[in-house]
Amino acid sequence: MKKPSWIYLLLLILAGEAVFILPFVLPRIFRPTVLEVFELGNVELGLCFSIYGLVAVPSYLFGGPLADRFPPRKLIAIALWMTALGGVLFATYPSFRTLQLLYGYWGFTTIFLFWAPMIKATRVWGGDTSQGKAFGLLDGGRGLTGFLFGLLGVFIFSLFLKDDVGESSLVERQEAFTYVLYTSAIIITLIGILVWVFMKSGIDEKKILLERITFAQIKEVLRLPSVWLLMVIILCAYVGYKITDVVSQFANEVMLYDQVESAQVGTFLQFLRPTTGILVGLIVDRFKITFWLFLSLVLCIVAGVLFASGSIAPSTTILFFMAVVSIAMGVYAARALYFGVMKEGRIPLVLTGTAVGLISLVGYTPDIFAGPAYGYFLDTYPGAQGHRYVFWMLTSFSSVGAIAAFTYYRLYQK
């Protein structure tokens, strides 16, 4: 099968991160600011993420077969435009109830119309020999896109603050953040236009699309052990990814950094994502991709213990950044690899969307429970103690994921 062009992959990378900028990337980088300007507690923001997850989970299931019926390019472009439209409402700083509805809307636009088409398009680009490269470059490139959005966001936020962030009023911080939101929405819209016009695979679509999905095909997918193992692996790895949301808050509350400095830590985390993903993508196809997936989850365990042990404090800056690098490399390597092992797990390309929908139905349930869980710990046990509980949660899930990943490796090593 002929491989699509690099332009195809580039647009897929831009779209793959742009669609999540408004609901997740900006709240991750600007978490202390978002809590202030929207007048939210950690649990309330976590509940917004839960509403997103409640809509996203069935969207994974029903959106998966959609990707096996329609061209990914069109589904992805529509998803980008609808997500950007939600950014206009986001920038009005709506009430908590309206914000929950908005996150539910984003759960539909970013998952039902987007997620499975993105994964399937990546498998198409990877072909028979470059699955590790395809998914590594996808996640690394998405990380680079998020990092650049973060840099741009921090620059705009700082530019429109008239005073030092510590001396600025809530209204001034809110006004500066509004410019960040509108700029993001405009860029997401433009990326959608580029995807619609230029992201063409050059492959006969009859080879990668089905006229209809039958129950027999769904049962065929469910009989594969790789599907069930990937459900567990992705669930555990995704808990780790969700917990990276609190790293900038850890910098603010435990390391005592101000809001701009803590946002810079969040941006540094975003920088480590492309570094890890691209490095993994370039080398992993030369080795056993399933074993590298196992090692990435082991690194998550190491990072979790470093944070949870209580040994990181304002006086241990070097140890703090070592822990940040460890959690980033573990979480981002796992994200870059867990869909890259689908070929080794003997999941048919033509049924990729259906398989992704079924796997994601379980694998992404942390969208429902992770936010409220770590929000509860942070609000109930303020300061360092709450963060320690959060990172013990990371360690526990990573341990289960590592066991499942090692089982996958042993099962498909030949």
C-alpha positions in Angstrom: 0.0 0.0 0.0 1.3 3.4 -1.0 2.1 5.6 2.0 0.5 9.1 2.1 2.7 12.2 2.0 4.5 14.0 4.9 2.0 16.8 4.4 -0.7 14.3 5.4 1.1 13.5 8.6 1.9 17.2 9.4 -1.8 18.2 9.1 -2.8 15.2 11.2 -0.3 16.2 13.9 -1.5 19.9 13.9 -5.2 18.7 14.1 -4.4 16.0 16.7 -3.4 18.6 19.3 -5.3 21.6 18.2 -8.7 20.0 19.0 -7.7 19.5 22.6 -6.1 23.0 23.2 -9.2 24.6 24.6 -10.6 21.9 26.9 -7.3 20.5 28.2 -4.0 22.0 27.2 -4.7 25.6 28.3 -6.3 24.5 31.6 -3.2 22.3 32.2 -0.7 25.0 31.5 -2.7 27.8 33.2 -4.4 25.7 35.9 -4.0 28.2 38.8 -5.2 31.0 36.5 -8.2 29.0 35.2 -9.2 28.2 38.8 -9.1 31.9 39.7 -10.7 33.5 36.6 -13.5 30.9 36.4 -13.9 31.0 40.2 -13.6 27.2 40.5 -12.3 24.7 43.0 -10.3 21.7 42.1 -13.3 19.4 42.5 -15.5 21.7 40.3 -12.9 21.7 37.5 -12.6 18.0 37.9 -16.4 17.7 37.5 -16.2 19.6 34.2 -13.7 17.0 33.0 -16.1 14.3 34.3 -18.9 15.6 32.2 -16.6 15.6 29.2 -15.8 12.0 30.0 -19.4 11.0 30.4 -20.1 12.2 26.9 -16.8 11.0 25.5 -17.1 7.4 26.6 -20.2 6.5 24.4 -18.8 8.8 21.7 -15.7 6.5 21.5 -18.0 3.5 21.0 -20.3 5.0 18.4 -17.7 7.2 16.7 -15.4 4.3 16.1 -17.4 2.6 13.4 -18.0 6.1 11.9 -14.3 6.2 11.1 -14.6 2.9 9.2 -17.4 4.4 7.0 -16.3 8.0 6.2 -13.0 9.6 5.1 -11.0 10.8 8.2 -10.2 14.2 6.6 -13.8 15.4 6.6 -14.6 14.1 10.1 -11.5 15.7 11.5 -12.1 19.1 9.9 -15.7 19.3 11.1 -14.6 18.4 14.6 -12.0 21.2 14.7 -14.6 23.8 13.6 -17.1 22.7 16.1 -14.5 22.7 18.9 -13.3 26.2 18.1 -16.9 27.4 18.2 -17.1 26.2 21.8 -14.1 28.4 22.5 -16.2 31.5 21.9 -18.5 30.5 24.8 -15.5 29.6 26.9 -14.1 33.1 26.5 -17.3 34.6 28.1 -16.5 33.0 31.5 -19.8 31.3 31.8 -21.4 29.9 35.0 -20.3 26.6 36.4 -23.4 24.9 35.1 -22.9 26.3 31.6 -19.2 25.3 31.7 -20.2 21.7 32.5 -22.5 21.8 29.4 -19.6 23.2 27.3 -17.3 20.4 28.4 -20.1 17.9 27.5 -20.3 19.5 24.0 -16.5 19.2 23.7 -16.7 15.5 24.7 -18.8 15.0 21.5 -16.8 17.2 19.1 -13.4 16.0 20.1 -14.2 12.2 20.4 -17.2 11.2 18.3 -16.1 13.0 15.2 -12.3 13.0 15.8 -10.6 10.4 17.9 -11.0 7.1 15.8 -10.4 9.0 12.5 -7.1 10.3 13.8 -5.9 6.9 15.0 -7.0 5.2 11.7 -5.3 7.9 9.6 -2.1 7.4 11.6 -2.2 3.6 10.9 -2.7 4.3 7.2 0.3 6.6 7.1 2.5 4.1 9.0 1.8 1.3 6.6 3.3 -2.2 7.1 6.7 -1.1 8.5 6.5 2.2 10.3 3.8 2.0 12.9 6.1 3.0 15.7 7.4 6.0 13.7 3.8 7.0 12.8 2.5 7.0 16.3 5.7 8.3 17.8 5.8 11.2 15.4 2.1 11.8 15.9 2.3 12.1 19.6 5.6 13.9 19.6 4.4 16.3 17.0 1.2 16.9 19.0 3.3 17.6 22.0 5.3 20.1 20.0 2.1 21.7 18.8 0.9 21.9 22.4 4.2 23.3 23.5 4.1 26.1 20.9 0.5 26.8 21.9 1.7 27.0 25.5 4.5 29.4 24.6 2.2 31.5 22.6 -0.4 31.5 25.4 2.1 32.5 28.1 3.5 35.2 25.8 0.0 36.7 25.1 -1.0 36.3 28.8 2.1 38.2 29.9 1.8 40.8 27.1 -1.7 41.9 28.2 -1.0 42.1 31.9 -0.2 45.7 32.7 1.4 44.9 36.0 3.4 42.1 37.5 1.2 39.0 37.8 1.4 39.1 41.5 0.1 42.6 41.6 -2.5 42.4 38.8 -6.2 42.2 39.7 -8.5 39.3 38.9 -10.2 41.4 36.1 -6.8 42.1 34.5 -5.9 38.4 34.6 -9.3 37.5 33.1 -8.9 40.0 30.3 -5.4 38.8 29.4 -6.6 35.1 29.4 -9.5 36.1 27.1 -7.0 37.0 24.4 -5.3 33.6 24.9 -8.7 31.9 24.3 -9.7 33.8 21.2 -6.3 33.4 19.6 -6.5 29.7 20.1 -10.0 29.4 18.6 -8.9 31.3 15.5 -5.9 29.1 14.9 -8.0 25.9 15.4 -10.4 27.1 12.8 -7.6 27.8 10.3 -6.1 24.3 10.9 -9.6 22.8 10.1 -9.6 24.6 6.7 -6.1 23.2 5.9 -7.2 19.7 6.8 -10.3 19.8 4.7 -8.4 21.1 1.6 -5.0 19.4 1.8 -5.1 16.2 4.0 -5.6 13.6 1.2 -4.1 10.2 1.5 -3.9 9.4 -2.2 -5.1 5.8 -1.4 -8.2 4.1 -2.8 -10.7 4.6 0.0 -12.4 1.3 -0.7 -9.3 -0.4 0.8 -9.7 1.3 4.2 -13.4 1.9 4.4 -16.4 -0.4 4.8 -19.9 0.1 3.4 -21.4 -1.0 6.8 -20.3 -2.5 10.1 -21.8 -5.8 11.2 -22.1 -7.4 14.6 -20.0 -10.3 13.3 -17.2 -7.8 12.7 -17.6 -6.4 16.2 -17.4 -9.9 17.7 -14.3 -10.6 15.6 -12.6 -7.6 17.2 -13.8 -8.6 20.7 -12.3 -12.1 20.4 -8.8 -10.6 20.1 -6.8 -10.7 23.4 -4.9 -7.6 22.3 -8.1 -5.6 22.4 -8.7 -6.5 26.1 -5.1 -5.9 27.1 -5.1 -2.5 25.4 -8.2 -1.5 27.4 -6.3 -2.1 30.6 -3.0 -0.6 29.4 -4.6 2.6 28.0 -6.7 3.1 31.1 -3.7 2.9 33.4 -1.5 5.1 31.2 -4.2 7.6 30.7 -4.6 8.1 34.5 -0.9 9.1 34.4 -1.5 11.5 31.6 -4.5 13.1 33.5 -2.3 13.5 36.6 0.2 15.6 34.6 -2.6 18.2 34.8 -1.5 19.0 38.4 2.2 19.4 37.8 2.0 23.1 37.3 -0.2 23.3 40.4 2.4 21.3 42.3 4.9 23.9 41.3 2.7 26.6 42.6 1.6 25.0 45.9 4.6 22.9 46.9 7.5 24.5 45.1 6.0 28.0 45.8 6.4 29.3 42.2 4.2 32.2 41.1 1.5 31.8 38.4 3.8 32.7 35.5 6.6 30.4 36.8 4.1 27.5 37.3 2.7 28.0 33.8 6.3 27.9 32.5 6.7 24.5 34.3 3.5 23.3 32.5 5.0 24.5 29.2 8.3 22.7 30.0 6.2 19.5 30.4 4.7 20.2 27.0 8.2 20.5 25.6 9.2 17.1 26.9 6.3 15.5 25.1 7.5 16.1 21.5 11.1 15.3 22.6 10.0 11.9 23.9 7.5 11.1 21.2 9.8 12.0 18.3 12.8 10.1 19.9 10.6 7.0 20.5 9.2 7.3 16.9 12.6 7.3 15.3 14.1 4.3 17.1 11.3 2.0 18.3 10.6 0.3 15.0 14.2 -1.1 15.2 13.3 -2.9 18.5 10.3 -4.6 20.1 7.7 -1.9 20.3 5.6 -3.9 22.9 8.6 -4.1 25.3 9.2 -0.4 25.0 5.6 0.1 26.0 6.2 -1.9 29.2 9.4 0.1 30.0 7.5 3.4 29.7 5.0 2.3 32.3 7.9 1.2 34.6 9.2 4.8 34.3 5.8 6.1 35.3 6.1 4.0 38.5 9.5 5.5 39.3 8.2 9.1 38.7 5.1 8.4 40.9 7.3 7.2 43.8 9.6 10.3 43.5 6.6 12.7 43.8 4.6 10.6 46.4 7.5 10.0 48.8 7.4 13.6 50.0 11.1 14.1 49.3 10.5 17.0 46.8 10.3 20.4 48.5 11.2 24.1 47.6 14.8 23.4 48.5 15.1 20.4 46.1 14.7 22.0 42.7 17.0 19.5 40.9 15.0 16.6 42.3 11.8 18.3 41.3 12.9 18.7 37.7 14.2 15.1 37.6 10.8 13.9 38.7 9.1 16.1 36.1 11.3 14.7 33.3 10.6 11.1 34.6 6.8 11.5 34.6 6.9 13.2 31.2 9.1 10.5 29.5 7.0 7.7 31.0 3.6 9.1 30.3 4.4 10.5 26.8 6.3 7.4 25.7 3.3 5.2 26.7 0.9 7.6 24.8 3.1 7.4 21.7 3.2 3.6 21.7 -0.1 2.1 23.0 -1.9 2.4 19.7 1.3 1.6 17.8 1.1 -2.0 18.9 -2.3 -2.7 17.2 -0.6 -4.2 14.2 1.5 -6.6 16.4 -1.8 -7.4 18.2 -3.2 -8.6 14.8 -6.0 -6.0 14.7 -7.2 -5.6 11.0 -6.6 -2.2 9.5 -10.0 -2.0 8.0 -11.6 -2.5 11.4 -9.3 0.0 13.2 -12.1 2.5 14.0 -14.3 -0.2 15.5 -11.4 -1.6 17.5 -10.4 1.9 18.7 -14.0 2.6 19.8 -14.2 -0.6 21.8 -10.8 -0.1 23.4 -11.4 3.5 24.2 -14.8 2.7 25.8 -12.8 1.3 28.7 -9.3 2.9 28.2 -10.5 6.5 28.5 -12.8 6.2 31.5 -10.3 8.2 33.5 -11.9 11.2 31.7 -14.8 10.5 34.1 -13.2 9.6 37.4 -9.6 10.9 37.4 -10.4 14.7 37.6 -12.8 14.4 40.6 -10.5 11.9 42.3 -7.4 14.0 42.3 -9.5 17.1 42.9 -10.8 15.5 46.1 -7.3 14.8 47.3 -6.1 18.3 46.5 -9.1 20.1 48.1 -9.4 17.8 51.2 -5.7 17.7 51.9 -4.4 21.1 50.9 -0.7 21.5 50.0 2.0 18.8 49.8 -0.1 16.0 51.5 -2.9 16.1 48.8 -0.3 16.0 46.0 1.4 12.9 47.6 -2.0 11.1 47.6 -2.4 12.0 43.9 1.0 10.6 43.0 0.4 7.4 44.9 -2.7 7.0 42.7 -0.4 7.4 39.7 2.0 4.7 41.1 -0.8 2.2 41.6 -2.4 2.5 38.2 1.0 2.5 36.5 1.9 -0.8 38.3 -1.3 -2.5 36.9 -0.6 -1.1 33.4 3.0 -2.4 33.5 1.7 -5.9 34.3 -0.7 -5.8 31.4 1.9 -4.4 29.0 4.4 -7.2 30.0 1.6 -9.7 29.3 1.0 -8.2 25.8 4.8 -8.3 25.1 5.0 -12.0 26.1 1.9 -12.9 24.1 2.9 -11.2 20.9 6.7 -11.4 21.0 6.9 -13.8 18.1 
